């Protein structure tokens, strides 16, 4: 992708995440307020995220499987595991809506 703005130009090649990351950097130089906003957004590499799920979370036809002992976890930590599981399902293309779960 080639971007030209206010006489500046950049060429970005890569996967969508890298392209977006480089575009944010490019435009944050032109618009400092965008730089501040970009610091407030968490961007996690999908491959890195899925690798970190290995051995902790798994996908099964029945739904999310937590592979670690959760007996000592607080409710907040359990909730975060389920949020991470939902993201994992989405990234793997296995996302099921709440509605489809309720009707099955």
C-alpha positions in Angstrom: 0.0 0.0 0.0 1.3 3.5 -0.8 0.0 6.5 1.2 0.6 10.1 0.3 -0.5 12.9 2.6 0.7 16.5 2.8 3.7 15.9 0.7 4.8 12.8 2.7 4.7 9.3 1.3 5.1 5.9 2.8 4.9 2.4 1.3 3.7 -0.4 3.5 3.9 -4.1 2.7 2.7 -6.9 4.9 -0.3 -8.5 6.6 -3.3 -6.3 7.5 -2.2 -5.9 11.1 1.3 -4.6 10.1 -0.2 -2.3 7.5 -2.6 -0.8 10.0 0.2 -0.4 12.6 2.4 1.4 10.0 -0.5 3.6 8.9 -1.1 4.7 12.5 2.6 5.6 12.9 2.6 7.5 9.6 -0.5 9.5 10.4 0.5 10.1 14.1 3.5 12.0 12.8 1.1 14.3 10.8 -1.5 14.5 13.6 0.0 14.4 17.1 -3.5 14.0 18.6 -3.7 10.7 16.7 -0.5 9.6 18.4 -2.1 10.2 21.8 -5.2 8.2 20.7 -3.1 5.4 19.3 -1.4 5.0 22.7 -4.8 4.3 24.2 -5.6 1.4 21.9 -4.2 -2.0 22.7 -3.1 -3.9 19.6 -2.2 -7.5 20.1 -0.6 -9.5 17.3 -3.1 -12.4 16.5 -0.4 -15.0 16.0 1.3 -14.1 19.3 -2.1 -14.1 21.1 -3.0 -17.6 19.7 0.5 -18.9 20.7 0.0 -17.6 24.2 -3.4 -19.5 24.4 -1.7 -22.8 23.7 -1.7 -25.0 26.8 -4.2 -22.7 28.5 -7.3 -22.6 26.3 -8.5 -25.0 23.6 -11.4 -25.3 21.2 -13.8 -28.2 21.2 -17.1 -28.8 19.4 -18.8 -28.2 22.7 -17.1 -24.9 23.3 -14.2 -23.4 25.2 -12.0 -25.7 27.2 -9.8 -24.2 29.9 -6.8 -26.6 30.3 -5.4 -25.1 33.6 -6.7 -25.5 37.2 -9.0 -22.6 37.9 -9.7 -23.3 41.5 -7.6 -20.4 42.8 -8.6 -17.9 40.2 -10.8 -14.9 41.2 -14.0 -14.2 39.3 -12.4 -11.4 37.4 -9.6 -13.7 36.2 -12.1 -16.3 35.1 -14.0 -13.7 33.2 -10.8 -12.7 31.4 -10.1 -16.3 30.5 -13.5 -16.5 28.8 -13.0 -13.1 27.0 -9.7 -14.5 25.8 -11.5 -17.7 24.7 -14.0 -15.6 22.7 -11.2 -13.8 21.0 -9.5 -17.1 20.2 -12.7 -18.5 18.7 -13.1 -15.4 16.6 -9.5 -15.5 15.3 -9.8 -19.2 14.5 -13.1 -18.5 12.6 -15.0 -20.6 15.1 -17.1 -17.8 16.4 -20.7 -18.8 17.4 -23.1 -16.1 18.3 -24.9 -16.1 21.7 -28.2 -16.5 19.8 -27.0 -19.7 18.1 -25.9 -21.1 21.4 -29.3 -20.4 23.0 -31.2 -22.1 20.1 -29.0 -25.2 20.0 
